[in-house]
Amino acid sequence: MLKMNSFLKYKTFIEENLEKEQIHAPAQFLGCKFIRCNFSRAKISTNIGNKFEDCNFNKTNFSESVLRGHFKHCNFTNANLSRTRASEVIFEHCTFINTNFTKIQYHWITFRTCRFESCTFKKGEVGSTKFENCNWRDNSVVDVFSENTQFPE
């Protein structure tokens, strides 16, 4: 079981159920790997620099978190990513449905073969971000400053 106030480095977690957990600073997970873990309805507000594979972030609240790392085959349906900062993150084959990206600060992000549907990008800043082979449907992009970034149409 994870200690939610720990500084964890270079550990692997497989099929951990972290549903509804509250993960706040000083808790930090750096260089860790999470495989098939369930974070649904969790509240995460800390630094996250890890590798996530096949994880569920349904209705997870990341507000005010700092994201780094690699997310592969993860589900962000109804997730709240508002007020998150991210740099040097790769999202591959991830699903974002009704995801809130309000007031984000994202730089050097790659979204590769991801699905975006009914997401809101509002009043944020996105720089040097790539959307490669992404499925883009019914999303809203309003008042987002973007430099070296082109949102899909």
C-alpha positions in Angstrom: 0.0 0.0 0.0 1.2 3.5 -0.8 1.8 6.1 1.9 0.1 9.2 0.6 2.6 11.6 2.3 5.8 9.9 1.0 8.5 10.8 -1.4 8.7 7.7 -3.6 11.4 7.2 -6.2 12.0 4.5 -8.8 9.3 2.0 -7.6 6.9 0.0 -9.7 3.2 -0.3 -8.8 1.0 -2.9 -10.5 -2.8 -2.9 -10.3 -2.9 -0.6 -7.2 -6.4 0.7 -6.4 -6.0 4.3 -5.5 -9.7 5.2 -6.2 -10.7 8.4 -4.2 -7.3 8.8 -2.7 -6.0 12.2 -1.7 -2.4 12.6 -2.9 -1.0 16.0 -2.0 2.4 17.6 -1.4 4.7 16.6 0.2 3.9 13.3 -1.5 5.8 13.0 -4.7 6.3 10.1 -7.1 9.5 10.6 -9.2 10.7 8.0 -11.6 8.0 5.5 -10.6 6.1 3.3 -12.9 2.4 2.7 -12.5 0.8 -0.2 -14.5 -2.9 -0.8 -14.7 -3.6 1.3 -11.6 -6.9 2.9 -10.8 -6.8 6.6 -9.8 -10.5 7.3 -10.6 -12.0 10.0 -8.4 -8.7 10.7 -6.8 -7.4 14.2 -6.0 -3.8 14.6 -7.0 -2.1 17.9 -6.3 1.6 17.4 -6.3 4.6 16.8 -8.6 4.2 13.8 -10.8 7.1 12.6 -12.9 6.5 9.0 -13.8 5.5 6.4 -16.3 1.8 5.4 -16.4 0.6 2.5 -18.5 -3.1 1.4 -18.9 -4.1 3.6 -15.9 -7.6 4.9 -15.2 -7.9 8.6 -14.3 -11.7 8.8 -14.7 -13.0 11.8 -12.8 -9.5 12.4 -11.3 -8.8 15.9 -10.1 -5.3 17.0 -11.0 -5.9 20.7 -10.4 -2.6 22.5 -9.5 -0.4 19.5 -10.2 2.9 19.6 -12.0 3.0 16.8 -14.7 6.0 15.2 -16.3 6.6 11.8 -17.7 4.9 9.4 -20.0 1.3 8.3 -20.1 0.4 5.4 -22.4 -3.1 3.9 -22.9 -4.5 5.9 -20.1 -8.2 7.1 -19.7 -8.8 10.7 -18.7 -12.6 10.7 -19.1 -14.2 13.5 -17.0 -10.8 14.4 -15.5 -10.0 17.8 -14.2 -6.6 19.0 -15.5 -7.3 22.7 -14.9 -4.5 24.8 -13.5 -2.0 22.0 -14.2 1.5 22.8 -15.4 3.3 20.3 -17.6 6.5 20.1 -19.5 8.2 17.3 -21.5 5.2 15.0 -21.2 4.2 12.3 -23.7 0.7 11.1 -23.9 0.3 8.1 -26.2 -3.0 6.4 -27.1 -4.8 8.2 -24.3 -8.5 9.0 -24.2 -9.7 12.5 -23.1 -13.5 12.8 -23.1 -15.1 15.8 -21.4 -11.7 16.7 -19.9 -11.2 20.1 -18.4 -8.0 21.8 -19.6 -8.8 25.3 -18.2 -5.9 27.7 -17.3 -3.2 25.1 -18.1 0.5 25.9 -18.8 1.8 23.1 -21.1 5.1 23.3 -22.9 6.9 20.7 -25.0 4.1 18.2 -24.8 3.4 15.4 -27.3 -0.1 14.0 -27.7 0.4 10.9 -30.0 -2.6 9.0 -31.3 -4.9 10.3 -28.6 -8.7 10.8 -28.7 -10.1 14.1 -27.7 -13.9 14.5 -27.4 -15.9 17.3 -25.8 -12.9 18.7 -24.0 -12.5 22.3 -23.0 -9.2 24.3 -23.5 -9.8 27.7 -22.0 -7.6 30.7 -20.8 -4.4 28.7 -20.9 -1.0 28.7 -22.4 0.3 26.0 -24.7 3.8 26.1 -26.3 5.7 23.8 -28.5 3.0 21.1 -28.2 2.3 18.5 -30.8 -0.9 16.7 -31.6 0.2 13.7 -33.8 -2.5 11.6 -35.4 -5.1 12.6 -32.8 -8.8 12.1 -33.1 -10.4 15.5 -32.4 -14.1 15.9 -32.0 -16.4 18.6 -30.6 -13.7 20.3 -28.5 -13.6 23.9 -27.4 -10.5 26.1 -27.6 -11.1 29.6 -26.2 -8.6 32.3 -25.1 -5.6 30.0 -25.3 -2.2 31.5 -26.0 -0.4 29.0 -28.2 3.2 29.4 -29.5 4.6 26.9 -31.9 1.4 24.8 -31.4 -1.5 24.1 -33.8 -4.6 22.5 -32.4 -6.3 19.9 -34.6 -9.4 20.9 -36.5 
